[in-house]
Amino acid sequence: MKKLEGRFLEPRSGKAKQMVIFLHGYGANGDDLLNIGEDWGDELTDAVFLSPNAPDVCEAFAGGYQWFSIRAIEEDKATEWEKLISKVSPVLDAYIDEQLQKWGVPGSKLAVAGFSQGAMMAMYAMPRRKMPCAAVVGYSGMLIDAAGLKAPGIVKMPVLAIHGDADEIVPPKSLAIVQGGFTDAGFDVETIMRPGLGHGIDQFGVIRGVQFIKEAFEK
């Protein structure tokens, strides 16, 4: 099995009691989102922030990485999305287990935030782990296999999804599917459509993301 690697930011307090893992988008790398951890560290002083590179070199941008191929997916072929994302999920699971053990952080104090393809990974993989995490935050993502959220063994956590209404990469209508899929499966989900935002994360999203995670950690 492939092994994820990437940089991290140590907790400001000196002792890790919480963990936030960032999952980057297609063609980027772990460093792409780690700067958000610099900002969030002001609010989450007990958190270690980790941002691994996806397991494969990107098929379109040799300087970046991908969680799974998008060239292999035909438009609207849901079964192909599910097959690819389910194949890479165990790699992410193994990384999470390793890092929780390394830092001595319980799974209940883990939050996962992803952008684009990383958001798809977070929203798919975290409900399918053995133990629930504290929170999932997805920026500009899609929900893969919404029906699977009703399957036996699914674990639940609060989910925040934020999307720009001018997103040119992942259709804005994807946000309604996130809302409907998680709501129908009994999750506590908050969705926010940002006016004028393209495929990215704005300052509002950064601020609401850390507020959401902080609230989850305090429960």
N, C-alpha and C positions, 0 to 999 in steps of 0.2 A: 504493500500500500504506500502511496506517495505520502510525504510528510510536509506539512506547511511550515514555513519559516517567515519571520518578519521582525520588525522593530517593536519596541514597547516604551512606554513612559512610566516610570516608577511613581507610586503614590506620593503626593505632597507631604502627607503625614509621616511617611517613612515605613508604615506597616500596611500591607494590602488587606483590606477587609471586604472590598468589593472589586468587581472586574467588569470592564467594558471592552468588548471586542468589536472592531470595525471590519466590515467586509466590503472591499472596494468594487468598483464597476469594471465592466469589460474593457480590456486594453490598458487599464491603469495598474497601479501596484499599491502595496500596503502603505507607503508614505503618503499617498494621495489624501487619506482621511485622518492621518495621525495629527495634523494640525488642529483638527476639531478637539482632539483630546487635550491639547494645550489650553484651549478655552474652557473646556468642561472641567479641567482639573481645579479651577478656581472654586467650583461648586461641589465637586466630588473629590475632596481631599484624601479620602481613604481608598480611592480606586486606582488600580493599575490599568493602563490602557494598552491594548495590544492590537496590532493591525498587520496580519499576515498577508503575504502574497498568495494569490490563488495558485492552484497546483500546476497549471499548464501555461507555457509561453503562449501569448495571444497569436492566433492564426492571422490576424490582420495587422497587428502592431508588434513587431519583434521586441520592442523595448518594454512591453507591458505583459500582463497575465490575464488569463480567463479562468472562470470557474467551470465553464463548459462551452463547447462550440456552438455558435449560432449559425454557421454556414450549413451545418447538417440538418437544420430545422426548416421544414417547409412552413410557409405562413399558415397559421391557424391549425397546425398539427399538434394538438394538445398532448397526445400520447408520446410524441417525440420529446417535448419539453420535460415531461414527467420521467421518461427513461433516462435522460442525460442528467437531470438534477438529482435523481435518486442514486445514481451511480457515484456522484462526487460527495454526497452528504456524509458517508462514513469517514471520509478524509477529514472533513470539518469536525465531525464528532470526536475523532481521535485527538485532534489538536485541542479542542475544548477540554476534554478530560485530562490531557497532559498538563495544560496550563492551570487548571483549577487545582490539581494536585501540587504542582510546582510552587504556586503562590499561597497555597493553604486557604483558598477561598471556597466557601460552600456554593453549590450550584444555585441556591436560592438568592445569592447576591451577585449573579451574573446578568448583564444586559448585553444584547447584541444589536448593533446598528449597522445597516447596510445601505449602499447606494446602487440603484439600477440593478445590475445582475447580482450584486451583493445583497440587495434588499430581497430579491427573489430567493436567494439562498437562505437568508435569515428567516423569512416567513414560511419557507418550506421545512427547513431542517429543525428549527427549535421546537415546534409542536410535536415532532416525532422522536425527540430524545426521551430517555427513560424518566428523567426528572425535569420539572418545569423550571425555567429561569425566571428572573424578576421581570423582564420586559424585553420587547422587541420593537425596534424603530426602523421603519423602511422608508427611504427617500426614493421617489421616482421609480418604483418597482412594480412588478406584476405578481399576482398570486397564482402559483402553479398548483394544480390538483386541489381545487377548493373542496370538491366532494370528499377527498381523503381526510379532511379535518373532522369528519363525523365518524371516522373509523375507530374501532376499539384500540386502546393504548395511546391515543392522542392526549398530550398534556397541555394545559392551558395557562396562558400568561397574558397580561395586558399588551395590546398592540397599538402602536401609533404609526399611521401612514400619512406621508405628506407628498403632494404631487403638484407640479406646475400646470396651469391650464394652457400654457403655450409650449409644452414639452413636445419637441419634434422627433424624439427617439422612441420613447415609450408612451403610447397614447394616453391622454388624460382620462379617457373612459376606464382605464385600468383601475382607477381609484374606487369606482363604484363596485367593481368586482371584488376588490379587497374588502370593502365594507360589507357587502352582502355575504361573502364566503365566511368571514370570521363571525359575523353576527348570527348567521344561520347555524353555525356550529357551537354557539354559546360562549364565544369569547367576548371579553371586554375590549372593544376596538374604538379608536378615535381616528377619524380621517379628516384631513384638511387640504382643500384645494387652494393653491396660492395664485392669485391673479397676476398675469404677465410673466410668470416664471417659466423659463425653458427647462431643459434637462440639466438640473443642477440643484444645489442646496443654497438657500438664501439665509440671511441673518435671522429671520424669524424662525426658520426651520432649525437652525443651530440652537437658538434659545429655547424653543418649545421642546426640542429633543432632550436637552439636559434636564429641564423641569420635569418632563415625563419620567425619565429614569430616576431622578432624585425622589420623586413621589413614590415610585415603585419600591425603591430601596428602603424607604421609611416605613413601609407597611409591615 
